[in-house]
Amino acid sequence: MSSFLTPDELSGDPNRLFSVVGKLGEGSYGTVHKAIHIRTSALCALKLIPADDVDDIDKEISIMRGCESDFVVQFYGSWVWEGYLWIAMEYCGAGSVADVMRIGGATLREPQIASVCAGVLHGLRYLHSRGKIHRDIKAGNILLTTSGAAKLADFGVAGQLSENNAKRTTVIGTPFWMAPEVIQEVGYNTLADIWSLGITAIEMADGHPPYHKIHPMRAIFMIPTKPAPKLETPSKWSDTFNDFIARCLTKNPAQRPAADELLQHPFVANAPGASVLSETILDVLDKIAAGALESDEEQEEDDTDEHDAPDIGTMRLDTSTMKPIVRAANISLATSGTLKARGSEPPHPSADKNDEEDASTGTMQFSTMQIGTFRPQSTVGAGDLDNPAAGTMHVDGAGRSHQPYQPAFMQYLRAQQQQSVQPAPAHLPQPPPPVDISARTLLARLDRTIEMEVAAVHAKYDSQRTALLERIRVEEDGL
Ligand SMILES: Nc1ncnc2c1ncn2[C@@H]1O[C@H](COP(=O)(O)OP(=O)(O)OP(=O)(O)O)[C@@H](O)[C@H]1O
């Protein structure tokens, strides 16, 4: 699939090209919105990143731009416009695998995990054959279409290997999913992604990665020193699945199989097609339509009161200090359309107390400052978009502060949001309920309805087709 954008649309103000339907989620670098390309009516996802970290951003774009695979989210175009980088990309209607598990309230079944792993391995085979390392494989970075196809996304920390530089040493990724050799800084290559896939398979089965109850900074020390993790209850799963995980989680990268080889493993070689996820996705879309996101938001607010510790997002390198940065992925709610983003598991509330354990316990002494810097969401540019009340100011190189630019559609969405949440003062009569629904709201509703109908048609087609194929197979076998 190539971009629907014409060359002249790739310059100038992107506001004129898209009608934004609502927010899909928020990562550690920016916000993602569902949008319609006005000229073609094509749906797409728009990622907005404050353009103050140009090196990182250029890398994400150049890696995405060069990819043409059904297993990698398609890049359509990008613009730098008044302080923000806009990236238009393929829209994946079911959100991330992490979203599906969270909103569905359940982990995935073994055939579903096999189907996702097969998609991820196809995506990795494609990337690795081009010398690219994803470096952040986890359920939150695997997107699903409404028909259940898995695609790799979020190339914010991906790396490119060259002939002169066949191994990387930068510590990067999300702590629980990191391969031992990445943490040890002994040099790593594409096989680091295979380790992260093994951890992701455990995440899809158990609902969280190994060591999730331990502070991520401590987990970083445990991953290289402890034996490779396994499923929480191996006996609940097939031997084939247990073996697939053991192969991915081979501690010595020299013995770890590559994506090509793993695609022959019976766990993925016999994996069912994407339709195995259809029912779960339909259920999730139903829950969203029934207001699951709204109740989720309330829950999120309650949780925020209880736990002060930040969610841990992807680690990236601070180019000025050459130390990893852990940005808090304090993610807010999708206002319409698809799914809310989910960060990594929050660190255990009591974990900080244990940061500096006695070396005699076998745990290395460390403090978070040695590993990197926690940056609360309020200091991350993207957070400013949604929280003008926090009044966060950006400071430019000359020390001048300035309010961040807001794209026109963000101002519109925010005004709409404020209208819907601000109660009238108690002493004034309540205004009559609004009867004049805006065209944008109607369009958003229409879009959501059609999307669900298309997903339902897909699911129906897939199940009838599977049944007919089975009948054909039985009839032909009987001949
Ligand atoms: N192409 C897309 N189609 C549909 N939803 C998307 C798309 N891209 C992102 N999203 C949604 O937006 C959320 C945020 O995505 P983003 O890539 O900014 O951050 P993340 O990967 O969740 O976090 P981090 O950057 O910390 O790894 C995703 O979790 C997903 O719910």
The ligand as an ORCA input file, in Angstrom:
! r2SCAN-3c Opt
* xyz 0 1
  N      -1.392      3.702     13.455
  C      -2.198      3.660     14.515
  N      -3.474      3.248     14.401
  C      -4.293      3.188     15.492
  N      -3.906      3.509     16.754
  C      -2.629      3.914     16.933
  C      -1.714      4.014     15.839
  N      -0.514      4.413     16.321
  C      -0.670      4.566     17.639
  N      -1.934      4.273     18.030
  C      -2.489      4.355     19.385
  O      -1.815      5.415     20.052
  C      -1.104      4.912     21.195
  C       0.173      5.711     21.384
  O       1.091      5.381     20.361
  P       2.619      5.846     20.415
  O       3.316      5.190     19.292
  O       2.681      7.332     20.455
  O       3.132      5.434     21.833
  P       3.389      4.036     22.559
  O       4.055      3.115     21.588
  O       2.103      3.541     23.157
  O       4.346      4.453     23.747
  P       5.937      4.640     23.751
  O       6.248      5.721     22.760
  O       6.224      5.028     25.145
  O       6.533      3.296     23.390
  C      -0.921      3.416     20.907
  O      -0.764      2.671     22.082
  C      -2.228      3.074     20.179
  O      -3.289      2.890     21.106
*
